Amino acid sequence: MGTNDELTVAVPGAGVDVRGDGSEASLRRRREALLPWALCFLALRALVPYAGHWPPMLVRPAAIILFMLLSFWGPRLAAPIALPPRLRAALLPLLAGLSLLTAYAQTGADSAPAAALLSGYSDLFLIAAAVLLGQVLAGIFREPSILVPVAVVAAGVDYWGVNYGTTHEVLKKAPDVVSKLSVQVPLPGLMDVPLGIGFGDFVFFTVFLACAVRFGLRERLTFWLGFLFLLGGMAVVVAADLNVPALVPMAVAFLLANVGRFRFQRSEAVAMGYAALIIAALIGLVVVLRHG
């Protein structure tokens, strides 16, 4: 905090790739790891549902942890890998279309293994499309400080949508649509349990990770803290049968992981504080009106 009307919560080097995560050698290793990751994802997605003969209390939590880690590891690898804009523009609709086509083909599969494999491909294409969209959105930001209000607003909108808005209505009236736009978490012995990670969750996770590398934020801590918070959210889904807005724990994890990496003018910090209070008040008012 200084006397020139500026509130500084940054360290020297913010905005620079201080960890080297965006170096050419690092990007090359990331590219080389994408194919093994995809093969491991498909194998796990196809085989886990058939491990039902193992003790459920042990294998199901292990399956959720391993699958979520593997699912988000791909976006971590791919987030900072830049593609030519035209190639990205062509791949995005192609991958989204392939995801939907394989999801629909799964319903007509003539065997359980074929259905599981098609579902795995559908999920893989969906994650890849989400990563590309996340990279496009990440390219919009020119400085790291703008990510703070973006994270707060995104979390508030997601909370609203899941509990009261469009997502809430779609979950009630057309759950199949949500299912096709989600990566399904396989549970041993439970082929039809609707447990999934939404398309938008992968998009914003990619945004946070890509920006973390680009602006020299704490990419490693952002990933691991985000994964742990999301895992906690999934535990609530399983234990309490509640729909958890994933952007809330994801945004909190991103902000906590990068405390000290953002710089604001005092007026900007005050404005964001007021905006956060207004959002919280609106959400509280809706909760009271709907459940009071």
C-alpha positions in Angstrom: 0.0 0.0 0.0 1.5 3.3 -1.1 0.7 7.0 -1.1 0.2 7.4 -4.8 -3.4 6.1 -4.8 -2.3 2.6 -5.8 -2.9 -0.6 -3.9 -0.2 -3.0 -4.7 -0.7 -6.7 -4.2 1.9 -7.9 -6.7 5.5 -9.1 -6.7 8.3 -8.1 -9.1 8.0 -10.1 -12.3 4.2 -10.4 -12.4 3.2 -10.7 -16.0 6.4 -12.5 -16.8 6.8 -16.3 -17.2 9.0 -16.5 -14.1 8.6 -20.2 -13.6 9.5 -21.1 -17.2 6.3 -23.0 -17.7 5.9 -21.3 -21.1 9.4 -22.0 -22.3 9.8 -23.9 -25.6 11.2 -26.9 -23.8 8.2 -27.0 -21.5 5.8 -26.6 -24.3 7.5 -29.4 -26.2 7.2 -31.7 -23.2 3.5 -30.8 -22.9 2.8 -31.6 -26.6 4.6 -34.9 -26.3 2.6 -35.9 -23.3 -0.8 -35.2 -24.9 -1.1 -38.5 -26.8 -0.2 -40.7 -23.8 -2.7 -38.7 -21.7 -5.4 -39.2 -24.3 -4.7 -43.0 -24.4 -4.7 -43.2 -20.6 -8.0 -41.3 -20.4 -9.7 -43.6 -22.9 -8.4 -46.7 -21.1 -9.6 -45.5 -17.7 -12.9 -44.3 -19.1 -13.6 -47.6 -20.8 -12.3 -50.0 -18.1 -13.3 -48.5 -14.7 -17.0 -49.3 -15.0 -16.2 -53.0 -15.1 -14.2 -53.1 -11.9 -17.4 -53.7 -9.9 -16.1 -56.8 -8.3 -13.7 -54.8 -6.2 -14.8 -53.4 -2.8 -17.0 -50.4 -3.6 -16.1 -48.4 -0.5 -12.5 -48.5 -1.7 -12.5 -48.5 -5.4 -15.2 -45.9 -6.1 -13.6 -43.0 -4.3 -10.3 -44.0 -5.9 -11.9 -44.1 -9.3 -13.4 -40.6 -8.8 -10.0 -39.1 -7.7 -8.0 -40.8 -10.5 -10.5 -39.9 -13.2 -10.9 -36.3 -12.1 -7.1 -35.9 -11.9 -6.7 -37.4 -15.4 -9.6 -35.4 -16.8 -8.1 -32.0 -15.7 -4.5 -33.0 -16.4 -5.2 -32.8 -20.2 -6.3 -29.2 -20.0 -3.3 -28.5 -17.9 -1.0 -29.9 -20.6 -2.8 -28.2 -23.5 -3.7 -24.8 -22.0 -0.5 -22.9 -22.9 0.0 -24.6 -26.3 -0.9 -22.0 -29.0 -2.4 -23.1 -32.3 -2.8 -21.0 -35.4 -6.1 -19.1 -35.2 -7.5 -20.7 -38.4 -6.6 -24.2 -37.2 -8.3 -23.5 -33.9 -11.4 -22.1 -35.6 -11.6 -25.3 -37.7 -11.0 -27.7 -34.9 -13.4 -26.2 -32.4 -16.7 -27.0 -34.3 -15.2 -30.3 -35.5 -14.4 -31.6 -32.1 -17.7 -30.4 -30.7 -19.5 -32.2 -33.5 -17.5 -35.4 -33.0 -18.4 -35.3 -29.3 -22.1 -35.1 -30.0 -22.0 -37.7 -32.8 -20.2 -40.2 -30.6 -22.5 -39.5 -27.7 -25.5 -40.3 -29.9 -23.8 -43.3 -31.4 -23.2 -44.6 -27.9 -27.0 -45.0 -27.3 -27.1 -47.4 -30.3 -24.1 -49.5 -29.4 -24.7 -53.2 -29.4 -22.5 -54.0 -26.4 -21.5 -52.5 -23.1 -17.7 -52.3 -24.0 -18.5 -50.5 -27.3 -20.8 -48.1 -25.4 -18.1 -47.4 -22.9 -15.5 -46.8 -25.5 -17.8 -44.5 -27.5 -18.6 -42.6 -24.3 -14.8 -42.2 -23.7 -14.2 -40.8 -27.2 -17.2 -38.4 -26.7 -15.7 -37.1 -23.5 -12.3 -36.8 -24.9 -13.6 -34.7 -27.9 -15.6 -32.6 -25.5 -12.5 -31.8 -23.3 -10.5 -30.9 -26.4 -13.2 -28.5 -27.6 -13.4 -26.9 -24.2 -9.7 -26.4 -24.1 -9.7 -24.7 -27.5 -12.5 -22.4 -26.4 -10.7 -21.7 -23.2 -7.6 -20.8 -25.1 -9.6 -18.3 -27.2 -11.1 -16.7 -24.1 -7.7 -16.6 -22.4 -6.3 -14.6 -25.3 -8.7 -11.8 -24.6 -7.0 -10.8 -21.4 -4.1 -8.3 -21.6 -3.2 -8.1 -17.9 -3.6 -10.5 -15.0 -5.5 -8.2 -12.7 -8.7 -8.3 -14.9 -8.9 -12.0 -14.0 -9.9 -11.2 -10.5 -13.3 -9.7 -11.3 -13.8 -12.2 -14.1 -13.3 -15.1 -11.6 -15.7 -13.5 -9.1 -18.4 -12.8 -11.7 -18.1 -16.2 -13.3 -18.5 -17.9 -9.9 -21.5 -15.8 -9.1 -23.2 -16.5 -12.5 -22.5 -20.2 -12.2 -23.9 -20.3 -8.7 -27.0 -18.5 -9.9 -27.4 -20.7 -13.0 -27.0 -24.0 -11.2 -29.3 -23.1 -8.3 -31.9 -20.8 -9.9 -31.2 -20.0 -13.5 -31.0 -21.7 -16.9 -28.8 -24.6 -15.8 -31.2 -25.4 -13.0 -34.2 -25.5 -15.3 -32.3 -27.6 -17.9 -31.2 -30.1 -15.2 -34.9 -30.5 -14.2 -36.5 -30.6 -17.7 -33.8 -32.0 -20.0 -31.1 -33.8 -18.0 -30.0 -35.7 -21.2 -28.9 -32.4 -22.7 -26.7 -31.7 -19.7 -25.4 -35.2 -19.8 -24.2 -34.8 -23.4 -22.4 -31.5 -22.5 -20.6 -33.1 -19.6 -17.8 -35.5 -19.1 -19.1 -38.5 -17.3 -17.3 -39.8 -14.3 -17.2 -43.6 -14.4 -18.0 -45.5 -11.2 -17.2 -49.2 -10.9 -20.4 -51.3 -11.0 -22.6 -48.2 -11.6 -22.8 -47.7 -15.4 -25.7 -45.3 -15.3 -24.9 -42.9 -12.4 -25.3 -39.3 -13.8 -22.1 -37.9 -12.3 -20.3 -35.5 -14.6 -18.0 -32.5 -15.1 -19.5 -29.7 -17.2 -18.2 -28.4 -20.5 -17.9 -24.9 -19.0 -15.8 -26.2 -16.1 -13.1 -27.3 -18.5 -13.3 -24.0 -20.4 -12.7 -21.9 -17.4 -10.1 -24.2 -15.9 -8.2 -23.8 -19.2 -8.6 -20.0 -19.0 -7.1 -19.9 -15.5 -4.2 -22.2 -16.4 -3.4 -20.6 -19.7 -3.4 -17.1 -18.1 -1.3 -18.5 -15.2 1.4 -19.5 -17.6 1.1 -16.5 -19.7 1.3 -13.9 -16.9 3.8 -15.7 -14.7 1.2 -16.7 -12.0 1.4 -19.8 -9.8 0.4 -22.3 -12.4 1.3 -25.4 -10.4 -0.5 -24.2 -7.3 -3.5 -23.0 -9.4 -3.8 -26.5 -10.8 -3.4 -28.5 -7.6 -5.5 -26.2 -5.5 -8.2 -26.1 -8.2 -8.2 -29.9 -8.4 -8.5 -30.4 -4.7 -11.4 -27.8 -4.4 -13.2 -29.5 -7.3 -12.7 -32.9 -5.8 -14.3 -31.5 -2.6 -17.2 -30.3 -4.7 -17.6 -33.7 -6.3 -17.6 -35.3 -2.8 -20.5 -33.0 -1.9 -22.3 -34.1 -5.0 -21.8 -37.8 -4.2 -22.5 -37.6 -0.5 -25.4 -35.1 -0.4 -26.8 -35.5 -3.9 -26.5 -31.8 -4.6 -25.5 -30.0 -7.8 -22.4 -28.0 -7.0 -21.5 -25.0 -9.3 -17.9 -25.9 -10.1 -16.8 -22.4 -10.9 -17.2 -21.4 -7.3 -14.5 -23.6 -5.9 -12.5 -23.2 -9.1 -12.5 -19.4 -8.9 -11.7 -19.4 -5.1 -8.8 -21.8 -5.7 -7.4 -19.6 -8.5 -7.6 -16.4 -6.4 -6.1 -18.1 -3.4 -3.3 -19.7 -5.4 -2.3 -16.3 -6.8 -2.6 -14.0 -3.8 0.1 -11.4 -4.2 0.3 -11.6 -8.0 -2.3 -9.0 -8.9 -2.0 -5.2 -9.0 -4.9 -2.8 -8.7 -5.5 0.9 -8.5 -7.1 1.7 -5.2 -10.3 2.8 -7.0 -10.4 -0.5 -8.8 -10.0 -2.5 -5.6 -12.8 -0.5 -4.0 -15.1 -0.9 -7.0 -14.5 -4.7 -7.0 -15.3 -4.9 -3.3 -18.6 -3.1 -3.9 -19.4 -5.3 -6.9 -18.7 -8.4 -4.8 -21.0 -7.2 -2.0 -23.8 -6.4 -4.5 -23.5 -9.9 -6.1 -23.6 -11.5 -2.6 -26.6 -9.4 -1.6 -28.5 -10.3 -4.7 -27.8 -14.0 -4.3 -28.8 -13.8 -0.6 -32.0 -11.9 -1.5 -33.0 -14.6 -4.1 -32.3 -17.4 -1.6 -34.5 -15.6 1.1 -37.3 -15.0 -1.4 -37.3 -18.5 -2.7 -36.9 -20.4 0.6 -37.9 -17.9 3.2 
